[in-house]
Amino acid sequence: MKGIIALVLTVVIAVLGIIGYNVFYEVLEPGYVGYIYDRGAGAEDNVIPGTSVINEQRTGRILLNPITQSILDYPTSKISVSFTGPDEDDWNGKDMSITVVTSDGKKVDMDAYLEIQFVDIPKVIQSFSTKKYSAIVQENVYAITRGRLNSLSQEVSVYDIQKELEDMRTAAEKAIGD
């Protein structure tokens, strides 16, 4: 009888240990850095100004308080993004091609291919708070790209847009910049 109780107690402790590990630790994939968002953090906790995110890059396994903390993870390498129609690139299942209007009022669908790298992550956190990087790319970078391409296309006739694509690409790249 004592053996059975000891066995059950050992199994319960092991299960609680596994559950506790999964609740209190977060593991970042290689190629990502993390910042801890702490709902109770203040200026004395070395936070990124204007946020509740602790200004310290973390990698690997991170111990968290699951009640007040979560991890914001960002890739450290370049991300290739295609804003195209769903038939061409199914990375999110949506039609992400960009419709622009030319100087003569004609609509043209354009595809955009970008390489993005978050260089100053604390500045990104200041600008976008706790928004996930995928949402930043799909919403904000997409909107900026669409706006820049639209403003550039309004200077070109639909008949000249093909020959102006290289100049538009260079101008859009410069306008989007950092």
Secondary structure as a PSIPRED ss2 file (coil, helix, strand):
# PSIPRED VFORMAT (PSIPRED V4.0)

   1 M C   1.000  0.000  0.000
   2 K H   0.000  1.000  0.000
   3 G H   0.000  1.000  0.000
   4 I H   0.000  1.000  0.000
   5 I H   0.000  1.000  0.000
   6 A H   0.000  1.000  0.000
   7 L H   0.000  1.000  0.000
   8 V H   0.000  1.000  0.000
   9 L H   0.000  1.000  0.000
  10 T H   0.000  1.000  0.000
  11 V H   0.000  1.000  0.000
  12 V H   0.000  1.000  0.000
  13 I H   0.000  1.000  0.000
  14 A H   0.000  1.000  0.000
  15 V H   0.000  1.000  0.000
  16 L H   0.000  1.000  0.000
  17 G H   0.000  1.000  0.000
  18 I H   0.000  1.000  0.000
  19 I H   0.000  1.000  0.000
  20 G H   0.000  1.000  0.000
  21 Y H   0.000  1.000  0.000
  22 N H   0.000  1.000  0.000
  23 V H   0.000  1.000  0.000
  24 F H   0.000  1.000  0.000
  25 Y E   0.000  0.000  1.000
  26 E E   0.000  0.000  1.000
  27 V E   0.000  0.000  1.000
  28 L C   1.000  0.000  0.000
  29 E C   1.000  0.000  0.000
  30 P C   1.000  0.000  0.000
  31 G C   1.000  0.000  0.000
  32 Y E   0.000  0.000  1.000
  33 V E   0.000  0.000  1.000
  34 G E   0.000  0.000  1.000
  35 Y E   0.000  0.000  1.000
  36 I E   0.000  0.000  1.000
  37 Y E   0.000  0.000  1.000
  38 D E   0.000  0.000  1.000
  39 R C   1.000  0.000  0.000
  40 G C   1.000  0.000  0.000
  41 A C   1.000  0.000  0.000
  42 G C   1.000  0.000  0.000
  43 A H   0.000  1.000  0.000
  44 E H   0.000  1.000  0.000
  45 D H   0.000  1.000  0.000
  46 N C   1.000  0.000  0.000
  47 V E   0.000  0.000  1.000
  48 I C   1.000  0.000  0.000
  49 P C   1.000  0.000  0.000
  50 G C   1.000  0.000  0.000
  51 T C   1.000  0.000  0.000
  52 S C   1.000  0.000  0.000
  53 V E   0.000  0.000  1.000
  54 I E   0.000  0.000  1.000
  55 N C   1.000  0.000  0.000
  56 E C   1.000  0.000  0.000
  57 Q C   1.000  0.000  0.000
  58 R E   0.000  0.000  1.000
  59 T C   1.000  0.000  0.000
  60 G C   1.000  0.000  0.000
  61 R E   0.000  0.000  1.000
  62 I E   0.000  0.000  1.000
  63 L E   0.000  0.000  1.000
  64 L C   1.000  0.000  0.000
  65 N C   1.000  0.000  0.000
  66 P C   1.000  0.000  0.000
  67 I C   1.000  0.000  0.000
  68 T C   1.000  0.000  0.000
  69 Q E   0.000  0.000  1.000
  70 S E   0.000  0.000  1.000
  71 I E   0.000  0.000  1.000
  72 L E   0.000  0.000  1.000
  73 D E   0.000  0.000  1.000
  74 Y E   0.000  0.000  1.000
  75 P E   0.000  0.000  1.000
  76 T C   1.000  0.000  0.000
  77 S C   1.000  0.000  0.000
  78 K C   1.000  0.000  0.000
  79 I E   0.000  0.000  1.000
  80 S E   0.000  0.000  1.000
  81 V E   0.000  0.000  1.000
  82 S E   0.000  0.000  1.000
  83 F E   0.000  0.000  1.000
  84 T C   1.000  0.000  0.000
  85 G C   1.000  0.000  0.000
  86 P C   1.000  0.000  0.000
  87 D C   1.000  0.000  0.000
  88 E C   1.000  0.000  0.000
  89 D C   1.000  0.000  0.000
  90 D C   1.000  0.000  0.000
  91 W C   1.000  0.000  0.000
  92 N C   1.000  0.000  0.000
  93 G C   1.000  0.000  0.000
  94 K C   1.000  0.000  0.000
  95 D C   1.000  0.000  0.000
  96 M C   1.000  0.000  0.000
  97 S C   1.000  0.000  0.000
  98 I E   0.000  0.000  1.000
  99 T E   0.000  0.000  1.000
 100 V E   0.000  0.000  1.000
 101 V E   0.000  0.000  1.000
 102 T C   1.000  0.000  0.000
 103 S C   1.000  0.000  0.000
 104 D C   1.000  0.000  0.000
 105 G C   1.000  0.000  0.000
 106 K C   1.000  0.000  0.000
 107 K E   0.000  0.000  1.000
 108 V E   0.000  0.000  1.000
 109 D E   0.000  0.000  1.000
 110 M E   0.000  0.000  1.000
 111 D C   1.000  0.000  0.000
 112 A E   0.000  0.000  1.000
 113 Y E   0.000  0.000  1.000
 114 L E   0.000  0.000  1.000
 115 E E   0.000  0.000  1.000
 116 I E   0.000  0.000  1.000
 117 Q C   1.000  0.000  0.000
 118 F C   1.000  0.000  0.000
 119 V C   1.000  0.000  0.000
 120 D C   1.000  0.000  0.000
 121 I H   0.000  1.000  0.000
 122 P H   0.000  1.000  0.000
 123 K H   0.000  1.000  0.000
 124 V H   0.000  1.000  0.000
 125 I H   0.000  1.000  0.000
 126 Q H   0.000  1.000  0.000
 127 S H   0.000  1.000  0.000
 128 F H   0.000  1.000  0.000
 129 S C   1.000  0.000  0.000
 130 T C   1.000  0.000  0.000
 131 K C   1.000  0.000  0.000
 132 K C   1.000  0.000  0.000
 133 Y H   0.000  1.000  0.000
 134 S H   0.000  1.000  0.000
 135 A H   0.000  1.000  0.000
 136 I H   0.000  1.000  0.000
 137 V H   0.000  1.000  0.000
 138 Q H   0.000  1.000  0.000
 139 E H   0.000  1.000  0.000
 140 N H   0.000  1.000  0.000
 141 V H   0.000  1.000  0.000
 142 Y H   0.000  1.000  0.000
 143 A H   0.000  1.000  0.000
 144 I H   0.000  1.000  0.000
 145 T H   0.000  1.000  0.000
 146 R H   0.000  1.000  0.000
 147 G H   0.000  1.000  0.000
 148 R H   0.000  1.000  0.000
 149 L H   0.000  1.000  0.000
 150 N H   0.000  1.000  0.000
 151 S H   0.000  1.000  0.000
 152 L H   0.000  1.000  0.000
 153 S H   0.000  1.000  0.000
 154 Q C   1.000  0.000  0.000
 155 E C   1.000  0.000  0.000
 156 V C   1.000  0.000  0.000
 157 S C   1.000  0.000  0.000
 158 V C   1.000  0.000  0.000
 159 Y C   1.000  0.000  0.000
 160 D C   1.000  0.000  0.000
 161 I H   0.000  1.000  0.000
 162 Q H   0.000  1.000  0.000
 163 K H   0.000  1.000  0.000
 164 E H   0.000  1.000  0.000
 165 L H   0.000  1.000  0.000
 166 E H   0.000  1.000  0.000
 167 D H   0.000  1.000  0.000
 168 M H   0.000  1.000  0.000
 169 R H   0.000  1.000  0.000
 170 T H   0.000  1.000  0.000
 171 A H   0.000  1.000  0.000
 172 A H   0.000  1.000  0.000
 173 E H   0.000  1.000  0.000
 174 K H   0.000  1.000  0.000
 175 A H   0.000  1.000  0.000
 176 I H   0.000  1.000  0.000
 177 G C   1.000  0.000  0.000
 178 D C   1.000  0.000  0.000
